[in-house]
């Protein structure tokens, strides 16, 4: 679980802080504070030296683990409130009782404190704060602006490339569908610049009428710019004008008996009509807004975020923040928004299902980060309220599905514990598999599952180093993977307090793989982690799996047992992830050249050398003087490169 956003994280030591903000950080210890004081007494010891100014505070337990991160308009008054041991909710009382020390960061304004609080929560993940579970950036559509024939493509991450950005979209699928429509309607190119520059004839996309083939001169810059402008108008919601223009052009083409061109224009109009009809909700009075609705039930919460741009619904996404007992809906929603927009561009208007007490402060903070005015509102009637009601309904339904899935998952974990003789249902399952072809590009993979299903943010891949391993030695690969994994756990979490230790390890393999795994764990002194091997069984058919547990004879589960299907799902996910990692490594290997290992040769020099000589082999045969003729290659670099290929001193 983690906070949401792409913003800079805040380092903990050395007094470093987010650039441009006047933060001053004080240590967790304070002269005069009782060394072993705890709870309200420990908090009270900080009061004499605390300033009456805005800032962020951290509450730490006896092992210096962060319990809670909060902001305050006045650090002295807020901490004094905690020092009063009575009048708090159960959650706050538990937090105060566990507090052994505190840390403070003073800021110039309360707005800066709010921004810093969100970053610290995202980084530290304190257990008494509301935390988000998803840290993905949203995809956008980019029409590049640094080329005579700009490329149309999907974009994630920071806006480092010049051009026009449109979004955010709720998913990559929504972006892909929109790009597909834009290709049909406006014939913009989607190929990379390197492919564009080297084409000598039109590609397949031109033949299926998805590109106007500017790479071979079928359209000039002026005509392409008109298509690009039409696409921009469409993405900005001015599609009616685009269709009218295309209809007029189609009529002229038909009158001039240019039937092929008229048919192409007709297809573009149809593509535009199709995408408009597929929009579920197109509010006339809301041009740009993020609609955020929260529903709570049974101690769990779901937040639905709908994205409206250019008067169109560009999709939605559900989030399930980890709430804490006693937190009010307004508190959960406010914490969600602060973390959610930590590094993402908010809409000009944010509609919320609950009126937020700190809306004014949050508006100011988001306006600063977005460099434009951001408004937060909670309307009670009209079209905007209807959008909120729709989001609330989706939040309620999503949470109901989530709770049903969680109940089913809990039953499966209980049955898994019973089948494998575990003391309790596992909270964390790690599944391991290897993938290679004749020992080459070998990769080990680990997937993680728990009460909430697969935890994809915890997946790991291991490039097999193969030192001393016979190519294709699956047992040796498994020993290496488990040795590296559990060595790291022993180093980073020896007390097993962070929740990263598995309760159950599943190995894709039979007795041999299990023996190799046991040997690796025994060597590290780890003997209390349940280990099960999943062998494919007779005829390697699904449903006939055999299970190997150290100290027990191999056994099978009933053919239609839901527990068997659950284990198959876990194993298949590990297999899928391992194969994907192996293919990625193999694909990377095919593009590598000897220049990748050469000293002082980065991507820019590598491109320049290949462009000058034509191949890495030609570079290896070149002399020092010839190498120096390449732009960016100095005499020293040329001599080092020559020595690399020829073994000279």
Secondary structure, 3 states (H helix, E strand, C coil): CCCCCCCCCCCCCCCCCCCCCCCEEECCCCCCCCCCCCHHHHHHCCHHHCCCCCEEEEEECCCCCEEEEEEECCHHHHHHHHHCCCCCCHHHHHHHHHCCEEEEEECCCHHHHHHHHHHHHHHHCCCCCCECCCCCCCEEEEEECCCCCCCEEEECCCCCCCEEEEEEECCHHHHHHHHHHHHHHHCCCCCCHHHHHHCCCCCHHHHCCCCCCHHHCCCCHHHHHHHHHHHHHHHCCCHHHHHHHHHHHHHHHHHCCCHHHHHHHHHHHHHHHHHHHCCCCCCCCCCCEEEEEEEEECCEEEEEEEEEECCEEEEEEEECCECCCCCCHHHHHHHHHHHHCCCCCCCCEEEECCCCCCHHHHHHHHHHHHCCCCEEECCCCHHHHHHHHHHHHHHHHHHHHHHHHHHHHHHHHHHHHHHHCCCCCCCEEEEEEEEEECCEEEEEEEEEEECCEECHHHCEEEECCCCCCCCCCHHHHHHHHHHHHHHHHHHHCCCCCCCCCCCEEEEECCHHHHHHHHHHHHHHCCCCCEEEEEECCHHHCCCCCEEEECCCCCECCCCCCHHHHHHHHHHHHHHHHHHHHHHHHHHHHHCCCHHHHCCCCCHHHHHHHHHHHCCHHHHHHCCHHHHHCCCCCCHHHHHHHHHHHHCCC
